């Protein structure tokens, strides 16, 4: 779970922490299996993501929703590589739900 930092708005922290890579842990910032798979090493090419993972930057630039979205897309790729899955289900759960019975397929 990514802890609360003053330059990361609460709604963005909640959004990030809702991803399975972060929501399943209580004391660490990222799922232990991802950490052991070299999460921080893989993060190095993306310096803006350090703002999120380490809780901010030295210039106190706030983390934006777009940066959080990009970070979670990157996290999703790492998550899928480590767990050998096609998706964590996170982004699919963000899609709007269509009430059952609203869409009908034509009969053949």
N, CA, C and O of each residue as an XYZ file, in Angstrom:
432
protein
N       0.847     -1.171      0.000
C       0.000      0.000      0.000
C       0.890      1.231      0.000
O       1.823      1.335      0.796
N       0.602      2.140     -0.878
C       1.377      3.370     -0.929
C       0.853      4.299      0.166
O      -0.333      4.629      0.173
N       1.712      4.725      1.087
C       1.257      5.547      2.203
C       0.836      6.945      1.766
O       1.123      7.369      0.647
N       0.165      7.644      2.643
C      -0.325      8.973      2.333
C       0.802      9.991      2.417
O       1.516     10.049      3.419
N       0.962     10.775      1.393
C       1.937     11.848      1.348
C       1.206     13.133      0.990
O       0.238     13.092      0.231
N       1.640     14.265      1.514
C       0.913     15.515      1.316
C       0.822     15.978     -0.135
O      -0.133     16.666     -0.495
N       1.793     15.618     -0.976
C       1.727     16.094     -2.352
C       1.077     15.094     -3.312
O       1.119     15.283     -4.527
N       0.482     14.042     -2.773
C      -0.316     13.128     -3.582
C      -1.750     13.195     -3.049
O      -2.012     12.773     -1.922
N      -2.674     13.722     -3.851
C      -4.060     13.844     -3.395
C      -4.655     12.493     -2.979
O      -4.343     11.458     -3.568
N      -5.497     12.519     -1.977
C      -6.095     11.304     -1.425
C      -6.827     10.490     -2.482
O      -6.725      9.263     -2.489
N      -7.569     11.150     -3.380
C      -8.310     10.394     -4.395
C      -7.364      9.640     -5.335
O      -7.685      8.544     -5.795
N      -6.205     10.229     -5.618
C      -5.229      9.547     -6.474
C      -4.572      8.395     -5.712
O      -4.344      7.330     -6.287
N      -4.270      8.589     -4.445
C      -3.729      7.488     -3.633
C      -4.712      6.330     -3.563
O      -4.323      5.170     -3.699
N      -5.981      6.644     -3.351
C      -7.007      5.602     -3.288
C      -7.104      4.856     -4.615
O      -7.262      3.636     -4.641
N      -7.007      5.595     -5.709
C      -7.052      4.987     -7.039
C      -5.874      4.025     -7.222
O      -6.068      2.890     -7.658
N      -4.670      4.462     -6.897
C      -3.491      3.612     -7.023
C      -3.600      2.394     -6.107
O      -3.329      1.270     -6.531
N      -3.993      2.613     -4.869
C      -4.084      1.519     -3.901
C      -5.193      0.525     -4.225
O      -5.256     -0.546     -3.623
N      -6.067      0.867     -5.168
C      -7.119     -0.075     -5.546
C      -6.613     -1.126     -6.542
O      -7.313     -2.100     -6.819
N      -5.411     -0.936     -7.076
C      -4.829     -1.942     -7.978
C      -4.373     -3.131     -7.134
O      -3.861     -2.940     -6.031
N      -4.552     -4.358     -7.634
C      -4.148     -5.551     -6.863
C      -2.687     -5.563     -6.430
O      -2.353     -6.194     -5.427
N      -1.825     -4.895     -7.147
C      -0.405     -4.866     -6.772
C      -0.190     -4.125     -5.466
O       0.821     -4.340     -4.796
N      -1.114     -3.261     -5.091
C      -0.960     -2.448     -3.885
C      -2.016     -2.720     -2.829
O      -1.758     -2.526     -1.641
N      -3.183     -3.159     -3.226
C      -4.273     -3.313     -2.263
C      -4.150     -4.553     -1.391
O      -4.807     -4.641     -0.353
N      -3.318     -5.519     -1.791
C      -3.243     -6.769     -1.032
C      -2.205     -6.736      0.078
O      -2.031     -7.727      0.788
N      -1.522     -5.630      0.236
C      -0.474     -5.560      1.246
C      -0.834     -4.562      2.333
O      -1.560     -3.598      2.095
N      -0.321     -4.805      3.515
C      -0.616     -3.921      4.635
C       0.589     -3.081      5.050
O       0.434     -1.915      5.410
N       1.772     -3.656      5.003
C       2.930     -2.930      5.518
C       3.929     -2.538      4.439
O       4.741     -1.639      4.661
N       3.894     -3.177      3.292
C       4.818     -2.847      2.210
C       4.132     -1.940      1.203
O       2.906     -1.828      1.182
N       4.933     -1.297      0.372
C       4.362     -0.406     -0.628
C       3.885     -1.158     -1.860
O       3.049     -0.652     -2.609
N       4.399     -2.340     -2.074
C       4.025     -3.114     -3.249
C       4.018     -4.588     -2.870
O       4.723     -5.005     -1.951
N       3.223     -5.368     -3.579
C       3.130     -6.801     -3.355
C       4.533     -7.407     -3.288
O       5.387     -7.083     -4.113
N       4.770     -8.269     -2.331
C       6.111     -8.814     -2.080
C       6.660     -9.556     -3.289
O       7.850     -9.443     -3.581
N       5.826    -10.314     -4.002
C       6.294    -11.038     -5.184
C       6.793    -10.073     -6.257
O       7.776    -10.358     -6.939
N       6.123     -8.938     -6.408
C       6.574     -7.937     -7.374
C       7.887     -7.311     -6.920
O       8.786     -7.065     -7.725
N       7.979     -7.060     -5.633
C       9.207     -6.481     -5.089
C      10.395     -7.402     -5.372
O      11.442     -6.943     -5.829
N      10.234     -8.697     -5.104
C      11.293     -9.669     -5.318
C      11.631     -9.830     -6.800
O      12.745    -10.223     -7.146
N      10.678     -9.529     -7.666
C      10.902     -9.629     -9.112
C      11.637     -8.409     -9.657
O      11.792     -8.269    -10.870
N      12.086     -7.533     -8.774
C      12.875     -6.382     -9.203
C      12.054     -5.170     -9.569
O      12.414     -4.429    -10.484
N      10.949     -4.954     -8.866
C      10.044     -3.841     -9.152
C      10.779     -2.510     -9.242
O      10.595     -1.769    -10.208
N      11.602     -2.198     -8.254
C      12.268     -0.886     -8.243
C      13.308     -0.773     -9.347
O      13.530      0.317     -9.873
N      13.948     -1.877     -9.705
C      14.905     -1.846    -10.806
C      14.180     -1.560    -12.115
O      14.675     -0.802    -12.950
N      13.014     -2.162    -12.292
C      12.227     -1.934    -13.505
C      11.660     -0.516    -13.535
O      11.340      0.007    -14.602
N      11.538      0.095    -12.377
C      10.993      1.437    -12.261
C      12.003      2.511    -12.661
O      11.613      3.620    -13.028
N      13.294      2.194    -12.593
C      14.347      3.186    -12.824
C      14.231      3.983    -14.126
O      14.507      5.182    -14.110
N      13.835      3.379    -15.256
C      13.735      4.161    -16.486
C      12.594      5.191    -16.486
O      12.479      5.984    -17.420
N      11.768      5.182    -15.463
C      10.603      6.058    -15.417
C      10.685      6.977    -14.204
O      10.001      6.748    -13.207
N      11.517      8.016    -14.278
C      11.745      8.860    -13.097
C      10.489      9.529    -12.548
O      10.396      9.754    -11.342
N       9.518      9.851    -13.408
C       8.286     10.467    -12.905
C       7.514      9.524    -11.991
O       6.785      9.977    -11.109
N       7.665      8.218    -12.192
C       6.945      7.258    -11.364
C       7.485      7.215     -9.950
O       6.789      6.784     -9.031
N       8.739      7.666     -9.765
C       9.286      7.732     -8.407
C       8.462      8.684     -7.546
O       8.373      8.507     -6.331
N       7.864      9.687     -8.171
C       7.003     10.612     -7.420
C       5.896      9.835     -6.711
O       5.544     10.124     -5.567
N       5.364      8.854     -7.414
C       4.280      8.065     -6.826
C       4.841      7.046     -5.847
O       4.413      6.979     -4.695
N       5.805      6.250     -6.312
C       6.260      5.144     -5.491
C       6.943      5.592     -4.210
O       6.754      4.970     -3.164
N       7.718      6.637     -4.269
C       8.416      7.102     -3.084
C       7.689      8.241     -2.389
O       8.198      8.783     -1.408
N       6.516      8.614     -2.869
C       5.696      9.563     -2.136
C       5.884     11.016     -2.492
O       5.493     11.886     -1.713
N       6.450     11.307     -3.606
C       6.556     12.695     -4.004
C       7.908     13.008     -4.590
O       8.742     12.126     -4.796
N       8.105     14.259     -4.849
C       9.375     14.685     -5.413
C       9.940     15.825     -4.591
O       9.248     16.404     -3.754
N      11.191     16.140     -4.832
C      11.836     17.200     -4.059
C      11.273     18.578     -4.379
O      11.370     19.495     -3.564
N      10.682     18.726     -5.567
C      10.131     20.034     -5.919
C       8.662     20.177     -5.536
O       8.029     21.177     -5.875
N       8.121     19.197     -4.840
C       6.733     19.204     -4.370
C       5.714     19.364     -5.487
O       4.631     19.905     -5.267
N       6.050     18.899     -6.677
C       5.099     18.892     -7.776
C       4.058     17.824     -7.492
O       4.414     16.670     -7.255
N       2.783     18.179     -7.510
C       1.766     17.173     -7.192
C       1.680     16.076     -8.254
O       1.943     16.306     -9.435
N       1.316     14.908     -7.813
C       1.102     13.793     -8.716
C      -0.267     13.985     -9.357
O      -1.263     14.186     -8.662
N      -0.311     13.923    -10.680
C      -1.564     14.118    -11.407
C      -2.269     12.788    -11.649
O      -1.673     11.720    -11.510
N      -3.523     12.869    -12.007
C      -4.301     11.670    -12.346
C      -3.667     10.969    -13.550
O      -3.632      9.739    -13.603
N      -3.164     11.750    -14.519
C      -2.551     11.161    -15.708
C      -1.283     10.391    -15.347
O      -1.053      9.301    -15.871
N      -0.467     10.941    -14.465
C       0.742     10.238    -14.028
C       0.356      8.952    -13.302
O       0.980      7.912    -13.511
N      -0.658      9.016    -12.459
C      -1.123      7.819    -11.754
C      -1.622      6.768    -12.745
O      -1.343      5.580    -12.587
N      -2.358      7.206    -13.764
C      -2.865      6.289    -14.797
C      -1.698      5.626    -15.543
O      -1.705      4.414    -15.756
N      -0.709      6.414    -15.934
C       0.466      5.873    -16.624
C       1.221      4.892    -15.721
O       1.677      3.842    -16.174
N       1.345      5.248    -14.446
C       2.017      4.391    -13.479
C       1.287      3.053    -13.337
O       1.925      2.002    -13.268
N      -0.029      3.088    -13.293
C      -0.783      1.842    -13.145
C      -0.739      0.999    -14.418
O      -0.770     -0.229    -14.344
N      -0.670      1.636    -15.571
C      -0.519      0.865    -16.815
C       0.837      0.156    -16.818
O       0.943     -1.001    -17.225
N       1.867      0.865    -16.360
C       3.177      0.250    -16.242
C       3.146     -0.872    -15.204
O       3.664     -1.962    -15.449
N       2.544     -0.606    -14.057
C       2.432     -1.604    -12.999
C       1.701     -2.845    -13.502
O       2.084     -3.970    -13.179
N       0.656     -2.639    -14.288
C      -0.132     -3.752    -14.836
C       0.754     -4.675    -15.672
O       0.646     -5.898    -15.574
N       1.627     -4.095    -16.489
C       2.531     -4.910    -17.312
C       3.459     -5.746    -16.428
O       3.640     -6.939    -16.671
N       4.040     -5.126    -15.410
C       4.940     -5.843    -14.501
C       4.157     -6.921    -13.753
O       4.629     -8.051    -13.627
N       2.984     -6.589    -13.266
C       2.129     -7.533    -12.538
C       1.840     -8.769    -13.408
O       1.963     -9.903    -12.946
N       1.458     -8.535    -14.663
C       1.125     -9.648    -15.559
C       2.344    -10.511    -15.864
O       2.230    -11.732    -15.966
N       3.516     -9.879    -16.013
C       4.747    -10.639    -16.243
C       5.074    -11.539    -15.051
O       5.410    -12.710    -15.226
N       4.975    -10.996    -13.859
C       5.347    -11.735    -12.657
C       4.364    -12.874    -12.375
O       4.777    -13.975    -12.013
N       3.069    -12.612    -12.541
C       2.054    -13.616    -12.213
C       1.627    -14.465    -13.406
O       0.781    -15.348    -13.269
N       2.204    -14.204    -14.564
C       1.907    -14.981    -15.776
C       0.409    -14.995    -16.077
O      -0.193    -16.046    -16.297
N      -0.171    -13.795    -16.080
C      -1.587    -13.638    -16.418
C      -1.700    -12.593    -17.521
O      -0.767    -11.826    -17.760
N      -2.846    -12.570    -18.186
C      -3.075    -11.568    -19.230
C      -3.542    -10.250    -18.645
O      -3.332     -9.191    -19.237
N      -4.177    -10.313    -17.480
C      -4.700     -9.097    -16.858
C      -4.928     -9.334    -15.378
O      -5.224    -10.449    -14.948
N      -4.785     -8.260    -14.601
C      -5.110     -8.337    -13.178
C      -6.601     -8.141    -12.964
O      -7.125     -8.413    -11.884
N      -7.285     -7.662    -14.011
C      -8.707     -7.349    -13.900
C      -8.956     -5.910    -13.473
O     -10.101     -5.461    -13.438
N      -7.888     -5.185    -13.149
C      -8.044     -3.823    -12.643
C      -8.705     -2.899    -13.652
O      -9.697     -2.243    -13.334
N      -8.170     -2.840    -14.859
C      -8.715     -1.904    -15.839
C     -10.097     -2.330    -16.325
O     -10.930     -1.486    -16.654
N     -10.336     -3.626    -16.369
C     -11.664     -4.095    -16.744
C     -12.700     -3.672    -15.701
O     -13.845     -3.369    -16.039
N     -12.289     -3.653    -14.434
C     -13.224     -3.262    -13.368
C     -13.530     -1.766    -13.416
O     -14.501     -1.321    -12.805
N     -12.716     -0.980    -14.135
C     -12.939      0.458    -14.251
C     -13.965      0.799    -15.337
O     -14.462      1.923    -15.394
N     -14.276     -0.173    -16.192
C     -15.230      0.071    -17.274
C     -16.646      0.177    -16.723
O     -16.973     -0.470    -15.728
N     -17.485      0.983    -17.359
C     -18.871      1.083    -16.888
C     -19.593     -0.253    -17.061
O     -19.359     -0.976    -18.029
N     -20.446     -0.559    -16.136
C     -21.203     -1.804    -16.177
C     -22.536     -1.575    -16.884
O     -23.222     -0.585    -16.632
N     -22.889     -2.497    -17.765
C     -24.175     -2.438    -18.451
C     -25.134     -3.337    -17.691
O     -24.854     -4.520    -17.498
N     -26.272     -2.784    -17.253
C     -27.227     -3.618    -16.514
C     -27.677     -4.819    -17.341
O     -27.888     -4.717    -18.550
N     -27.816     -5.939    -16.675
C     -28.215     -7.174    -17.339
C     -29.572     -6.991    -18.010
O     -30.496     -6.431    -17.421
N     -29.682     -7.465    -19.238
C     -30.942     -7.390    -19.960
C     -31.075     -6.157    -20.836
O     -32.014     -6.078    -21.628
N     -30.179     -5.199    -20.725
C     -30.260     -3.985    -21.534
C     -29.872     -4.279    -22.980
O     -30.515     -3.790    -23.910
N     -28.830     -5.070    -23.168
C     -28.368     -5.386    -24.504
C     -28.862     -6.768    -24.885
O     -28.662     -7.737    -24.154
N     -29.510     -6.846    -26.040
C     -29.963     -8.139    -26.524
C     -29.311     -8.404    -27.863
O     -29.275     -7.535    -28.734
N     -28.805     -9.591    -28.016
C     -28.230     -9.991    -29.276
C     -29.342    -10.567    -30.144
O     -30.220    -11.266    -29.638
N     -29.315    -10.282    -31.439
C     -30.359    -10.838    -32.318
C     -30.244    -12.355    -32.394
O     -29.148    -12.914    -32.378
N     -31.398    -13.004    -32.477
C     -31.404    -14.471    -32.608
C     -31.059    -14.839    -34.029
O     -31.410    -14.135    -34.976
N     -30.369    -15.950    -34.165
C     -29.994    -16.424    -35.502
C     -30.930    -17.478    -35.974
O     -30.771    -17.995    -37.080
